[in-house]
Amino acid sequence: MSFWWRARGGFPPRRPSLPGPTSADVCIVGAGFTGLWTAYYLKRAEPSLRVVVLEAAFAGFGASGRNVAG
């Protein structure tokens, strides 16, 4: 667990799975730094795009969020 999650008292609660099918112009798999910034800049460049970001755990869970401090 990273310093930041430890300081907040632990991981956030899991959100429910998607309730069913969805559609998008762009689907980004992974809500790490790369995925979130990609979604941000796509929407900034073309606000009409329907962008969906999928993540198995929570934003920043993977390698992006593994900055463990002593």
C-alpha positions in Angstrom: 0.0 0.0 0.0 1.4 3.4 -0.9 2.1 6.1 1.5 -0.8 8.1 0.2 -3.4 5.4 0.7 -2.0 4.5 4.1 -2.3 8.2 5.1 -6.0 8.1 4.1 -6.7 5.0 6.1 -6.6 2.4 3.4 -7.8 1.7 -0.1 -11.1 3.2 -1.3 -14.2 1.0 -1.4 -14.8 -0.9 -4.6 -17.4 0.5 -6.9 -20.0 -1.7 -8.5 -19.3 -3.2 -12.0 -20.8 -1.6 -15.0 -24.6 -2.4 -15.0 -24.6 -3.6 -18.6 -23.3 -2.8 -22.1 -22.1 0.6 -22.9 -20.8 2.3 -26.0 -18.0 4.8 -26.5 -15.9 6.4 -29.2 -12.8 5.6 -27.3 -12.3 3.0 -24.6 -9.2 3.2 -22.4 -8.2 0.2 -20.4 -6.4 1.2 -17.3 -6.8 4.3 -15.1 -3.1 4.9 -14.3 -1.4 8.2 -15.2 -1.2 7.3 -18.9 -4.9 6.2 -19.2 -6.2 9.2 -17.2 -4.1 11.8 -19.1 -5.0 10.2 -22.4 -8.7 10.5 -21.5 -8.2 14.1 -20.4 -6.4 15.2 -23.5 -8.9 13.4 -25.8 -11.8 15.2 -24.2 -9.9 18.5 -24.3 -9.1 18.1 -28.0 -12.6 16.9 -28.9 -15.2 17.5 -26.2 -17.9 15.6 -28.2 -16.0 12.3 -27.9 -17.6 9.7 -25.5 -14.5 8.4 -23.6 -14.8 5.5 -21.2 -12.0 4.6 -18.8 -12.1 1.0 -17.4 -10.1 0.0 -14.4 -10.2 -3.3 -12.5 -9.5 -1.8 -9.1 -9.3 2.0 -8.8 -7.6 4.9 -10.4 -3.9 4.7 -9.8 -3.9 1.2 -8.5 -1.3 -0.3 -10.8 2.3 0.7 -11.3 1.5 4.4 -11.3 0.3 4.3 -7.7 2.9 2.0 -6.3 5.3 4.7 -4.9 5.8 3.1 -1.5 7.5 5.4 1.0 9.7 3.8 3.7 
